[in-house]
Amino acid sequence: MLLKGYGGMTYDRYLCRSLLHVFAACLTSTLGLYIVIDLFENIDDFLAHNADRGMGMLLWTIGRCYAFQSIFFLDRAGPSIAVVSIMVVLVLLQRSGELHPLLAAGIPMYRILTPLIFASAAFSLLFTLNQELVVPRIAHTASEKRGESGSAKHQVESFTDHSTHISIDGESVKLAERTIENAWFMLPAPSLVTELRILKAPTAKFYPAQGKRPAGWLLRDVESPNEIARLLTDRGREVVLLKAGKSDVFVTTSISCDDLFKRNSNFSLFSIPELVCRIRSPAMGLVSVHLNVLHLHSRLVQPLLNIIAVLIAIPLMVRRESPGIVADSALSGFALAVVFGVIQVSQVLGSNQIVPADMAAWIPVVIGGTMAAWLSGVIRT
């Protein structure tokens, strides 16, 4: 048969090359369009932050900004672009009439298009690696204004540690530096202090857990540290660590900078281990834990949904008794829109706790997988 041996490998490589070329063209065009529109909308911010540092620094700032934004763009739009690229390749194969000789030779359609299915799995792996290894390292840049380059300040969203009941607030938070300016840490009475007290400091920096050292905030130049030390209870001395004669205070808590700014939406920038740590943390509230559990399950099923979308598109693009390429493309787009709608509805049901978080994440897999299995019978033979 034609697709056995060297000839089959050659055709498989041909399909993969075609898909890579189409994917690169689609990604470049959509990303370029996004950069051009965003740059025109935010050029004033770039110029304002650049001040009088020259054209070279301006170009460097713009390039740095959109290098990071391209990573986020790939994370958000990559799966959709991969599916569209496969549809475009199928359109090109039909327009050139390349499928007819292979089908006439008795080769099944799914064998012909197997490279596209495996390529979709490879794309899913690429997007997963990008999401787990790259995005968390540059997560702080997602909230920066154009041209700020790591100096962004954000309003603090006060948060209460549910394990110690310490309330954390401040004037502003810098995600890149993991610091709070004009920090306020309210110590509850009578669990930690005999009388209600507030730790005030010009700056507070978060340090993650390392070895035997617990995670927590280092507050520098705290007001009235001696008075705070006198009011601490036995439990308070375990949580609030002071040194005699020092004005620095270390407050033990797992609440980090990420929990003080858009905590109910920024979990999409975390890796799976970070999500698990947040879910297990006793400091998190029930609502935050539920949203993180929902996103964790959604993250786990996303590669499956990417492949299911391809398995839905392929039979509709090369179905029997086709009225035409345009109609096939429209029907395929409609089917994928239905799956996307199911995903959105299930997310709403899960976030509002109408259905369990794990069930909400897996509902689209069940429905999409059923559609893919049912549509496999309409493919051209």
C-alpha positions in Angstrom: 0.0 0.0 0.0 1.1 3.6 -0.6 1.3 4.6 3.0 3.4 1.7 4.1 7.2 2.0 4.3 9.1 5.0 2.9 6.2 6.3 0.9 3.9 6.5 3.9 6.6 8.3 6.0 7.1 10.8 3.2 3.4 11.6 3.0 3.1 11.8 6.8 6.0 14.3 6.9 4.4 16.2 4.0 1.2 16.6 6.0 3.1 17.6 9.2 5.1 20.2 7.3 1.9 21.6 5.7 0.3 21.8 9.1 3.4 23.6 10.6 3.5 26.1 7.8 -0.3 26.9 8.2 0.0 27.1 12.0 3.0 29.4 11.7 1.1 31.6 9.2 -2.0 31.7 11.4 -0.1 32.4 14.6 2.0 35.1 13.0 -0.9 36.9 11.4 -3.2 36.8 14.5 -0.3 37.7 16.9 0.8 40.5 14.5 -2.7 41.9 14.3 -3.0 41.8 18.1 0.4 43.6 18.6 -0.5 46.3 16.0 -3.9 47.0 17.6 -2.5 46.9 21.1 0.5 49.1 20.3 -1.7 51.8 18.7 -4.0 51.8 21.7 -1.1 52.0 24.3 1.6 53.9 22.5 1.0 56.9 24.8 1.8 54.7 27.9 5.0 53.5 26.3 6.1 57.1 25.6 5.1 58.3 29.1 7.1 55.6 30.8 10.1 55.9 28.5 10.4 59.7 29.2 13.7 60.9 27.7 15.6 57.6 27.6 15.8 57.6 23.8 14.5 55.6 20.9 16.6 52.6 21.6 15.2 52.1 25.1 11.7 52.7 23.8 12.1 49.9 21.2 13.6 47.6 23.8 10.7 48.2 26.2 8.2 47.5 23.4 10.0 44.4 22.3 10.2 43.1 25.9 6.5 43.8 26.5 5.3 42.0 23.5 7.7 39.1 23.9 5.9 38.3 27.2 2.5 39.0 25.7 3.2 36.6 22.9 3.7 33.8 25.4 0.3 34.6 27.1 -1.2 34.9 23.6 0.0 31.4 22.7 -1.3 30.0 26.0 -4.8 31.5 25.4 -5.2 31.3 21.6 -2.9 28.4 20.7 -5.4 25.6 20.9 -7.9 27.4 18.8 -5.3 28.3 16.2 -4.2 24.7 16.1 -7.7 23.5 15.3 -8.2 26.2 12.7 -4.8 25.2 11.1 -5.9 21.6 10.7 -9.2 22.7 9.1 -7.2 24.9 6.7 -4.9 22.0 5.8 -8.0 19.8 5.1 -9.5 22.5 2.9 -6.2 22.7 0.9 -6.0 18.9 0.5 -9.6 18.8 -0.9 -9.1 21.8 -3.2 -5.9 20.1 -4.7 -7.7 16.7 -5.0 -4.9 14.9 -3.1 -7.3 12.7 -1.1 -9.0 11.0 -4.1 -6.1 8.9 -5.3 -5.3 7.7 -1.8 -9.0 6.8 -1.1 -9.1 5.1 -4.5 -6.1 3.0 -3.5 -8.2 1.6 -0.6 -6.5 3.6 2.2 -8.8 4.6 5.1 -9.3 8.3 5.6 -8.3 8.1 9.2 -5.0 6.5 8.2 -4.4 9.3 5.7 -5.0 11.9 8.4 -3.3 10.2 11.3 -0.4 12.6 11.2 -2.8 15.5 11.8 -4.2 13.7 14.9 -0.7 13.0 16.3 0.3 16.6 15.5 -2.7 17.9 17.5 -1.5 15.8 20.4 2.0 17.3 20.0 0.6 20.8 19.9 -1.3 20.1 23.1 1.9 18.9 24.8 3.6 22.2 23.6 0.8 24.3 25.1 0.9 22.3 28.3 4.6 22.8 28.7 4.2 26.5 28.0 1.4 26.8 30.5 3.2 24.9 33.3 6.9 25.9 32.8 7.0 29.3 31.1 3.8 31.2 32.1 4.2 30.9 35.9 7.7 32.4 35.7 6.5 35.6 34.0 3.0 35.7 35.5 3.7 39.1 37.1 4.1 40.7 33.7 0.5 39.9 32.7 -0.8 42.7 35.0 1.8 45.3 34.1 0.8 48.4 32.2 2.5 48.9 28.9 6.0 50.2 29.4 6.3 49.6 33.2 8.9 46.8 33.0 8.5 45.3 36.4 7.7 48.4 38.4 3.9 48.0 38.4 2.1 48.9 41.6 -1.4 47.5 42.2 -4.0 48.2 44.8 -4.0 45.7 47.6 -7.1 43.5 47.9 -7.2 42.9 51.7 -7.2 39.2 52.7 -7.7 37.4 55.9 -5.6 34.2 56.7 -8.3 31.7 57.6 -5.8 29.7 59.8 -4.5 32.5 61.9 -7.2 35.2 61.2 -4.5 37.8 60.4 -5.8 40.5 58.1 -3.3 41.7 55.5 -3.7 45.1 53.8 -1.6 47.9 52.5 -1.3 50.8 50.1 0.1 48.9 47.0 1.6 45.6 46.1 4.4 44.9 43.6 4.1 41.4 42.2 7.5 41.3 40.6 9.3 42.2 43.8 6.7 40.4 46.1 6.5 43.5 48.3 3.7 45.6 49.9 4.2 49.3 50.5 2.8 50.8 53.7 1.7 47.3 54.9 -0.9 46.7 57.6 -1.1 43.4 59.4 -4.0 43.2 61.9 -3.4 40.7 64.7 -6.6 39.3 66.1 -7.3 39.2 69.9 -7.3 37.1 72.0 -5.8 34.3 69.8 -2.5 36.0 68.9 -2.4 39.1 71.1 -4.2 40.1 74.3 -5.4 43.3 72.7 -6.2 44.1 69.1 -3.1 45.4 67.4 -2.0 46.4 63.9 1.5 45.9 62.6 2.5 48.9 60.5 5.6 48.9 58.3 6.8 51.0 55.3 7.5 47.8 53.4 6.8 44.1 53.7 8.3 41.3 51.5 7.0 37.8 51.1 9.4 34.9 51.4 8.2 31.4 50.3 8.9 28.3 52.4 12.4 27.0 52.2 13.7 24.1 54.2 12.6 24.5 57.8 11.7 28.1 57.3 8.0 28.6 56.9 6.5 31.0 54.3 5.7 34.5 55.5 6.2 38.2 55.4 9.2 40.2 56.6 8.0 43.6 57.9 10.8 46.1 58.2 10.8 49.1 60.6 7.7 48.1 62.4 6.1 50.7 64.7 6.3 49.9 68.5 7.8 46.3 68.2 8.4 46.2 72.0 4.7 46.8 72.7 3.7 44.1 70.2 6.1 41.6 71.8 4.6 42.3 75.2 1.0 41.6 74.0 1.7 38.4 72.1 0.2 35.1 73.4 1.9 31.8 73.2 0.2 31.1 69.9 1.1 34.6 68.8 4.8 34.0 69.4 4.7 31.0 67.1 3.2 33.1 64.3 4.8 36.5 64.9 8.5 36.2 65.2 10.5 39.1 66.7 14.1 39.6 67.8 15.0 41.6 70.9 16.3 45.0 69.9 15.2 44.7 66.3 12.4 46.5 64.5 11.9 43.8 61.9 9.0 41.3 62.3 8.4 38.1 60.5 4.8 37.0 60.2 4.2 33.3 59.3 1.5 32.9 56.7 1.1 31.2 53.3 -0.8 34.2 51.9 1.4 35.6 49.1 1.3 38.6 46.8 -0.8 36.6 44.3 -3.6 36.4 46.9 -3.6 40.2 47.3 -4.4 41.0 43.7 -7.1 39.4 41.5 -6.9 36.2 43.6 -10.2 34.8 42.1 -9.0 35.1 38.5 -5.2 35.0 38.4 -5.0 31.2 39.1 -4.8 30.6 35.3 -1.2 31.9 35.5 -0.2 29.3 38.1 1.3 25.9 37.5 -0.4 22.7 38.7 1.8 22.3 41.8 1.1 25.9 42.8 -2.7 25.3 42.4 -2.4 22.2 44.6 -0.6 24.1 47.3 -3.2 26.8 47.3 -6.0 24.2 47.5 -4.3 22.5 50.4 -3.4 25.7 52.2 -5.5 26.2 55.4 -5.2 30.0 54.9 -7.5 30.0 51.9 -11.2 30.5 52.1 -13.8 28.0 50.8 -14.7 30.2 47.7 -11.1 30.5 46.6 -10.5 26.8 47.2 -13.5 25.9 45.1 -12.5 28.1 42.2 -9.0 26.7 42.3 -10.3 23.1 42.3 -12.5 23.9 39.3 -9.6 25.4 37.4 -7.3 22.5 38.3 -9.7 20.0 36.9 -10.2 22.2 33.8 -6.4 22.4 33.4 -6.2 18.6 33.5 -8.9 18.0 30.9 -7.7 20.8 28.5 -5.3 18.6 26.4 -8.2 16.1 26.0 -10.5 18.8 24.8 -7.9 20.0 22.3 -7.7 16.5 20.7 -11.5 16.0 20.9 -12.0 19.3 19.0 -9.7 17.9 16.2 -11.6 14.6 16.2 -14.9 16.6 15.8 -13.5 18.8 13.0 -11.9 16.1 10.8 -15.0 14.0 10.0 -17.1 17.1 9.3 -14.5 18.6 7.0 -14.2 15.3 4.9 -17.6 13.8 5.3 -19.5 11.7 2.9 -22.1 13.4 0.6 -20.5 16.8 1.2 -22.3 19.8 -0.3 -19.1 21.7 -0.5 -16.0 22.9 1.4 -17.7 26.1 2.5 -20.7 24.2 4.0 -18.4 21.6 5.6 -16.3 24.4 7.2 -19.4 26.2 8.5 -20.8 23.0 10.0 -17.5 22.2 11.6 -17.3 25.6 13.1 -20.8 25.3 14.4 -20.0 22.0 16.1 -16.9 23.4 17.7 -19.0 26.5 18.8 -21.4 24.1 20.5 -18.6 22.4 22.4 -17.2 25.8 23.4 -20.6 26.8 24.7 -20.8 23.6 26.7 -17.5 24.4 28.3 -18.6 27.9 29.2 -21.9 26.7 30.7 -20.2 24.0 32.7 -17.7 26.6 34.0 -20.6 28.8 35.2 -22.3 25.9 36.8 -19.1 24.9 38.5 -18.1 28.3 39.7 -21.6 28.9 41.2 -21.4 25.5 42.9 -24.5 24.2 41.1 -22.6 21.1 40.2 -19.4 19.8 41.7 -16.2 21.3 40.4 -14.8 18.0 39.1 -18.0 17.2 37.3 -18.2 20.7 35.8 -14.7 20.2 34.3 -15.4 16.8 32.9 -18.9 17.4 31.4 -17.4 18.9 28.2 -15.1 15.9 27.8 -18.1 13.5 28.0 -20.2 15.5 25.6 -17.4 16.3 23.2 -16.1 12.7 23.2 -19.6 11.5 22.5 -19.9 13.9 19.6 -16.5 12.8 18.2 -17.5 9.1 18.4 -20.8 9.7 16.7 -19.3 11.8 14.0 -16.6 9.3 13.2 -19.2 7.4 11.1 -19.8 10.3 8.7 -16.2 10.5 7.5 -15.6 9.9 3.8 -14.3 6.4 2.9 
